[in-house]
């Protein structure tokens, strides 16, 4: 069985995609944020929420997995280069599952432009658009 680790170099505790697949040209992925995640202890101790920057990271990681599943081959490791837009609509709490859908706007061996959204229980939590560029460094 395929695992996301086959497609991106991220590992625990900085891997924020549990599963990913494609539906046509759309990338479908998810991440269950468990109560014992390292960041909840400090963000925020009495009212823990997933940091917004990690929600963007989850979307971008899902996009990276999906790009590989769709056969996009970078000239080296794709790294996040620009966040064009990001909106946070609903907090994501311990125990929430973030369901993500990612679209590829443009792709090539040097640049990957994507946009996506993440929902919890069908409600929009985060949406963003970003660009990843090839680092030139092999994976």
Residue pairs with C-beta under 8 A, 6 or more apart in sequence:
4 15
4 17
4 18
4 19
4 20
4 61
4 65
5 11
5 15
7 20
7 64
7 65
7 68
7 69
8 15
8 17
8 61
8 64
8 65
8 68
9 77
9 139
10 16
10 17
10 61
13 37
13 38
14 57
15 61
16 31
16 54
16 57
16 58
16 61
17 29
17 30
17 31
17 58
17 61
17 62
17 65
17 100
18 29
18 30
18 31
18 32
19 29
19 30
20 27
20 28
20 29
20 30
20 62
20 65
20 66
20 69
21 27
21 28
21 29
21 69
22 28
22 66
22 69
22 70
25 70
25 103
25 104
26 101
26 102
26 103
27 62
27 63
27 65
27 66
27 67
27 69
27 70
27 100
27 101
27 102
27 103
27 104
27 116
28 99
28 100
28 101
29 62
29 65
29 66
29 99
29 100
29 102
30 97
30 98
30 99
30 100
31 58
31 62
31 97
31 98
31 100
32 95
32 96
32 97
32 98
33 50
33 92
33 93
33 94
33 95
33 96
33 97
33 98
34 94
34 95
35 48
35 94
35 95
37 50
37 94
39 50
39 51
39 54
40 48
40 94
43 49
43 50
43 51
48 93
48 94
49 91
49 92
49 93
50 91
50 92
50 93
50 96
50 98
52 86
52 88
52 126
55 88
55 92
55 98
55 118
55 125
55 126
55 128
56 83
56 86
56 126
56 128
56 130
57 80
58 98
58 100
58 118
59 100
59 102
59 114
59 116
59 117
59 118
59 126
59 128
59 130
60 80
60 114
60 130
60 132
62 100
62 102
62 116
63 102
63 104
63 112
63 114
63 116
63 130
63 132
64 78
64 112
64 132
66 102
66 104
67 74
67 78
67 104
67 107
67 112
67 114
70 104
72 104
72 107
72 112
73 109
74 109
74 110
74 112
74 134
75 109
75 110
75 134
75 136
76 134
76 135
76 136
76 137
76 138
76 139
77 134
77 135
77 137
77 138
77 139
78 112
78 132
78 133
78 134
78 135
79 132
79 133
79 134
79 135
80 130
80 131
80 132
81 130
81 131
81 132
81 133
82 130
82 131
83 128
83 129
83 130
84 128
84 129
84 130
84 131
85 127
85 128
85 129
86 126
86 127
86 128
86 129
87 126
87 127
87 128
88 125
88 126
89 123
89 124
89 125
89 126
89 127
90 120
90 123
90 124
90 125
91 125
92 98
92 118
92 120
92 125
92 126
96 120
96 121
97 120
98 118
98 119
98 120
98 125
98 126
99 118
99 119
99 120
100 116
100 117
100 118
100 119
101 116
101 117
102 114
102 115
102 116
103 114
103 115
103 116
104 112
104 113
104 114
105 113
105 114
105 115
105 129
106 112
106 113
107 113
109 134
110 133
110 134
111 131
111 132
111 133
111 134
112 131
112 132
112 133
113 129
113 130
113 131
114 129
114 130
114 131
114 132
115 127
115 128
115 129
115 130
116 127
116 128
116 129
117 124
117 126
117 127
117 128
118 124
118 125
118 126
118 127
119 125
